[in-house]
Amino acid sequence: MRKFQILLFVLISQLIFCQNVLLSKVDKMNDNTDKFLILLPEKMEQAEYLGEIEVQGFSNDDAAVFSAVYKKAKEIGANSFSLKPFETVDGLPSKFDAGHYRLNLYYISKENLPKKYGTIYIFASSDKDQKISINRKDYLLSPRSYLSIPVTAGEIYTVSTKKLLGSTLKFQVKDQKSSYYFQASSSKIKADDSGAGGINLKSGDLVGIEPSYGDFLRTVFSQK
């Protein structure tokens, strides 16, 4: 009887705390084959609205959540998205809740993509503070936050996790439109070998990630 009660409790807990990624609204579909899924800075007239995704429930596995979001978006041919805030009783946008949020899905042609400005994005891990050094300037990132640093074309940048055996990356910025996305981690991050969602992760405590995944993290993490 006790084993049955424990099993029932586990099943109920999974039902309560499970996460759902739902394609909650579909207005149109597009047959493009674009692999990217970028964040739009704001609603653009050139972007065609396709539908909406709703994420219910919190998960620290952001790569898995993004994979689910990516697959749902590609079902209707979306190549871009924006956050759709819930409204308060006063009609104002409510504070972002990582356990429940909505994303608007769009299609935008390549010639109408928003202008890019060269930036280094550093995302913290989900569980602990992370020290980061960029060109010998130190920063402290709290869990689920990120740092953005504008870059200058031709300059050399050194990014380090300031650990004895930590990662250090050194690279030269190609041009003023190139952006670089990294995530700090205190443990090994499992890569998605299927390539779904454009996730490109490696083991180590400072890893490069694909821009589409980085844009998703910019949405669900807070900016320092």
Summary of the structure (lengths in Angstrom):
residues: 224
radius of gyration: 19.1
end to end distance: 50.8
largest distance: 69.3
contacts: 648
relative contact order: 0.17
helix: 21%
strand: 33%
